[in-house]
């Protein structure tokens, strides 16, 4: 009797062939063992083929890929306003779903997507890739293992090297829903505690046009957690020295922190001082490893049948905090997350 062959690779379809969709397609095709890129879809004519063909996959419509028996899971990487519809369609087709953040810009949309996934009994993972960064994960482990004791104070810094076009704010949901939502998830992740209150201040210091669409490019948000811990988050759309991402937890027994990696470890010392290599310039460079580890985790959850490590509930919780931050900024007051849940 012949021994059974190796299991069939998990078939993945990527919906959305923009910058982030291209990244996910390349990871599935080249860096994630046990997966296979089946196809890529995009509304822009020719863009799906431009991504799919060099990777040995086919360009097709979302409907064709969702009806394909070779597709086990889809990655929703299109614009945020299309996420809910695609998640719902994928769930009804019996496909597991990986969805880039945020799932939606509003709670009814998120709840519609989560209800569809729950009813279909399929898996949903939300793309909070920073949880899979080795340095950030080590900070979380230091808290979870009790090494720093009960967290008292968390500091999170996220600064982009340059701002996106002002028009991007209209589609992205603004700094809290697009950029800082990663930090809101990180605050929950490293502390292990939910957020009860949110206070936000912001300013337009870089892109004057943002004031016209009600957004800011510079912000500080303070979170009060259910266990009493306080998190302070600062975001800027422009840090001229590179992509700046740091997390620090101060607890009763000590401190755990993640620092920025440099492009390489060489340094120079002379009479002028010590010079290190520059920081990675953008998120694709900074988080290449975490994106691959994220896909490894999703693939393993599909093989084992376990719940994904970042769930739809995590996506919803981060959105609640983001919506509370936006209201706090507009109304100049502290906002309880329960206020957002109540609407």
C-alpha positions in Angstrom: 0.0 0.0 0.0 1.4 3.4 -1.0 2.0 5.9 1.7 -0.2 9.0 1.5 1.4 11.9 -0.4 2.0 15.4 1.1 -1.1 17.4 1.8 -2.4 19.7 -0.9 -1.1 23.3 -0.5 -3.7 25.7 0.8 -5.1 27.7 -2.2 -5.1 31.4 -1.7 -6.8 34.1 -3.8 -5.9 37.8 -3.3 -8.7 40.3 -3.9 -7.1 43.7 -4.6 -3.8 44.1 -6.5 -2.6 47.5 -5.1 0.5 47.9 -3.0 -0.6 45.8 -0.1 -2.3 43.2 -2.3 0.9 42.8 -4.3 2.8 42.3 -1.1 0.5 39.5 0.1 0.4 37.8 -3.3 4.2 37.7 -3.3 4.4 36.4 0.2 1.9 33.6 -0.5 3.7 32.7 -3.8 7.2 32.8 -2.6 7.6 32.8 1.2 4.8 30.8 2.9 5.3 27.1 3.0 2.3 25.0 2.3 0.3 27.7 0.4 -0.3 28.3 -3.2 -1.3 31.5 -4.9 -4.3 30.5 -7.1 -5.3 33.9 -8.5 -5.5 37.7 -8.1 -8.5 40.0 -8.7 -8.7 43.7 -9.1 -11.2 46.2 -10.5 -8.5 48.0 -12.4 -8.1 46.4 -15.8 -4.7 44.7 -16.3 -3.5 45.3 -12.7 -4.5 41.8 -11.5 -2.6 40.2 -14.4 0.4 42.3 -13.8 0.6 40.9 -10.2 -0.6 37.3 -10.9 1.2 36.2 -14.0 4.8 36.7 -12.8 3.9 34.7 -9.7 2.5 31.8 -11.7 -1.2 32.6 -10.8 -4.1 33.7 -12.9 -6.0 36.9 -13.1 -9.7 36.5 -12.6 -12.8 38.3 -11.2 -13.7 37.9 -7.5 -16.7 35.9 -8.5 -14.6 33.4 -10.4 -12.1 33.0 -7.6 -14.8 32.6 -4.9 -16.4 29.8 -6.9 -13.1 28.0 -7.6 -12.7 24.8 -5.6 -9.0 25.2 -5.6 -9.4 28.4 -3.5 -9.5 27.6 0.3 -9.1 31.1 1.5 -9.1 34.7 0.3 -7.0 37.7 1.2 -9.2 40.9 1.1 -6.7 43.6 0.2 -8.9 46.0 -1.6 -10.0 49.5 -0.5 -11.7 49.5 2.9 -15.1 50.5 1.6 -15.2 47.1 -0.2 -14.1 44.9 2.6 -17.4 44.1 4.1 -19.1 43.0 0.9 -16.1 40.8 0.0 -15.9 39.2 3.4 -19.6 38.4 3.3 -19.3 37.0 -0.2 -16.3 34.9 0.7 -18.0 33.5 3.8 -21.1 32.5 1.9 -18.8 30.7 -0.6 -17.3 28.8 2.3 -13.8 30.4 2.1 -11.7 31.3 5.0 -10.8 35.0 5.0 -7.8 37.1 5.8 -8.8 40.8 5.8 -6.6 43.8 5.9 -7.4 46.4 8.6 -9.8 47.9 9.2 -12.6 45.6 8.4 -14.8 48.6 8.0 -15.1 52.3 9.0 -18.2 51.7 11.1 -19.4 49.1 13.6 -22.6 48.1 11.7 -20.3 47.1 8.8 -17.9 45.2 11.0 -20.8 43.4 12.7 -22.3 42.5 9.3 -19.0 40.9 8.3 -18.6 39.1 11.6 -22.2 37.7 11.5 -21.6 36.4 8.0 -18.4 34.6 9.0 -20.0 33.2 12.2 -23.0 32.0 10.2 -20.9 30.3 7.6 -18.5 28.7 10.2 -15.4 30.0 8.4 -12.2 31.5 9.8 -11.5 35.2 9.7 -8.1 36.8 10.5 -7.5 40.5 10.6 -4.2 42.0 9.3 -2.6 43.4 12.4 0.9 42.4 11.2 2.8 44.2 13.9 1.8 41.5 16.5 4.1 39.2 14.5 7.1 41.5 14.6 9.7 39.6 16.8 10.6 42.7 18.9 7.0 43.7 19.6 6.1 40.1 20.3 8.9 39.8 22.8 7.5 42.8 24.7 4.1 41.1 24.8 5.8 37.9 26.0 7.6 39.7 28.8 4.2 41.0 30.0 2.4 37.7 29.5 5.1 35.7 31.3 5.1 38.1 34.3 8.6 39.3 33.7 7.7 43.0 34.0 4.9 42.4 36.4 1.6 44.2 36.2 1.8 46.9 33.4 1.5 50.4 34.7 2.4 52.6 31.7 2.7 51.8 28.0 4.3 54.2 25.4 3.8 53.6 21.7 5.3 55.7 18.9 4.4 55.4 15.3 5.8 57.9 12.8 5.8 57.7 9.0 8.7 59.1 7.0 6.3 61.0 4.7 2.6 61.7 4.5 0.2 60.2 2.0 -1.7 62.5 -0.4 -4.4 64.5 1.3 -6.9 62.8 -0.9 -6.0 59.5 0.8 -7.5 60.7 4.0 -11.0 60.7 2.5 -10.9 57.0 1.6 -8.7 55.8 4.5 -10.9 57.0 7.3 -8.2 59.4 8.7 -5.2 59.0 11.0 -7.1 57.1 13.8 -8.8 54.5 11.6 -6.0 54.1 9.1 -2.7 54.6 10.9 -3.2 54.6 14.7 -5.5 51.6 14.6 -2.4 49.5 14.5 -1.3 51.1 17.8 -4.7 50.6 19.4 -4.4 46.9 18.6 -0.9 46.9 19.9 -2.0 48.5 23.2 -4.5 45.7 23.7 -2.0 43.1 22.6 0.9 44.0 24.9 -1.2 44.7 28.0 -3.8 42.0 27.6 -6.3 44.5 28.9 -9.3 46.1 27.1 -9.6 49.9 26.8 -12.3 51.8 28.7 -11.5 55.5 28.0 -9.9 57.4 25.2 -8.6 61.0 25.1 -7.2 62.4 21.8 -5.6 65.6 20.8 -4.4 66.4 17.3 -3.1 69.1 15.0 -2.3 69.8 11.3 1.4 70.4 11.2 2.5 68.9 7.9 -0.3 68.7 5.3 -2.5 71.9 5.5 -5.1 70.3 3.2 -6.0 67.8 5.9 -7.8 70.5 7.8 -10.3 70.8 4.9 -11.3 67.1 5.3 -11.4 67.1 9.1 -8.2 65.0 9.6 -4.9 65.7 11.4 -1.4 64.6 10.7 0.0 64.8 14.3 -1.8 63.2 17.2 -1.4 62.0 20.8 -4.0 59.6 22.3 -4.2 58.4 25.9 -5.9 55.2 26.7 -7.1 54.0 30.1 -7.3 50.2 30.3 -9.8 48.2 32.3 -7.0 47.0 34.7 -5.9 50.6 35.4 -2.9 50.7 33.0 -2.4 53.9 31.0 -1.2 53.9 27.4 0.2 57.0 25.6 0.4 56.8 21.8 2.0 59.4 19.5 1.6 59.5 15.7 3.1 61.7 13.1 2.8 61.6 9.3 6.4 62.8 8.9 9.6 61.7 10.5 12.4 62.8 8.3 14.8 60.3 9.8 12.8 57.2 8.7 10.1 54.8 9.8 9.9 55.1 13.6 8.0 52.3 15.5 8.6 51.7 19.2 6.7 50.0 22.0 7.6 50.3 25.7 5.8 48.7 28.7 6.7 49.8 32.3 5.6 47.4 35.0 6.0 46.8 38.7 9.0 44.6 38.1 10.8 46.4 35.2 10.5 47.5 31.6 10.3 45.8 28.2 10.7 47.7 25.0 11.1 47.3 21.3 13.5 49.6 19.4 13.8 50.4 15.7 16.0 48.1 13.6 18.6 49.8 11.4 19.3 48.9 7.8 22.4 47.1 9.0 24.5 46.8 12.1 27.7 48.6 11.0 28.6 51.9 12.7 31.3 54.6 12.3 33.1 56.4 15.0 35.3 59.5 14.5 35.9 62.9 16.0 32.3 64.0 15.1 30.8 61.1 17.1 29.2 57.8 16.4 27.0 57.2 13.3 24.6 54.3 12.9 23.0 53.1 9.7 19.7 54.8 8.9 16.3 53.3 9.8 14.2 51.5 7.2 12.3 54.1 5.2 8.9 52.6 5.0 6.6 49.9 6.4 7.3 47.3 3.7 11.0 47.3 4.7 10.4 47.6 8.4 7.8 44.8 8.6 8.8 42.3 5.9 9.4 39.6 8.5 6.2 40.2 10.4 4.1 40.0 7.2 5.6 36.6 6.4 5.1 35.4 10.0 1.5 36.6 9.9 0.9 34.4 6.9 2.6 31.4 8.5 0.3 31.8 11.5 -2.8 32.1 9.3 -1.9 29.0 7.3 -1.2 27.1 10.4 -4.6 28.0 11.9 -6.2 26.7 8.7 -4.3 23.5 8.9 -5.1 22.9 12.5 -8.6 24.3 12.6 -7.6 26.6 15.5 -8.8 30.2 15.8 -6.6 32.7 14.1 -4.3 34.7 16.4 -5.9 38.0 15.3 -9.6 37.6 15.1 -12.6 39.6 13.9 -13.2 40.5 17.5 -9.7 42.1 17.6 -10.5 44.1 14.5 -13.8 45.3 16.1 -12.2 46.2 19.4 -9.5 48.3 17.7 -12.2 50.1 15.6 -14.1 51.0 18.7 -11.0 52.7 20.2 -10.4 54.5 16.9 -14.0 55.8 16.7 -13.7 56.9 20.3 -10.5 58.8 19.5 -12.1 60.5 16.6 -15.0 61.6 18.7 -12.7 62.8 21.5 -10.8 64.9 19.1 -13.9 66.5 17.6 -15.7 67.0 21.0 -12.6 67.9 23.1 -13.3 65.4 25.8 -12.6 62.0 27.1 -14.8 59.3 25.5 -15.7 56.0 27.1 -15.6 53.1 24.7 -19.0 52.1 26.0 -20.4 55.2 24.4 -19.3 53.9 21.0 -20.7 50.4 21.7 -24.0 51.9 22.7 -24.7 53.6 19.3 
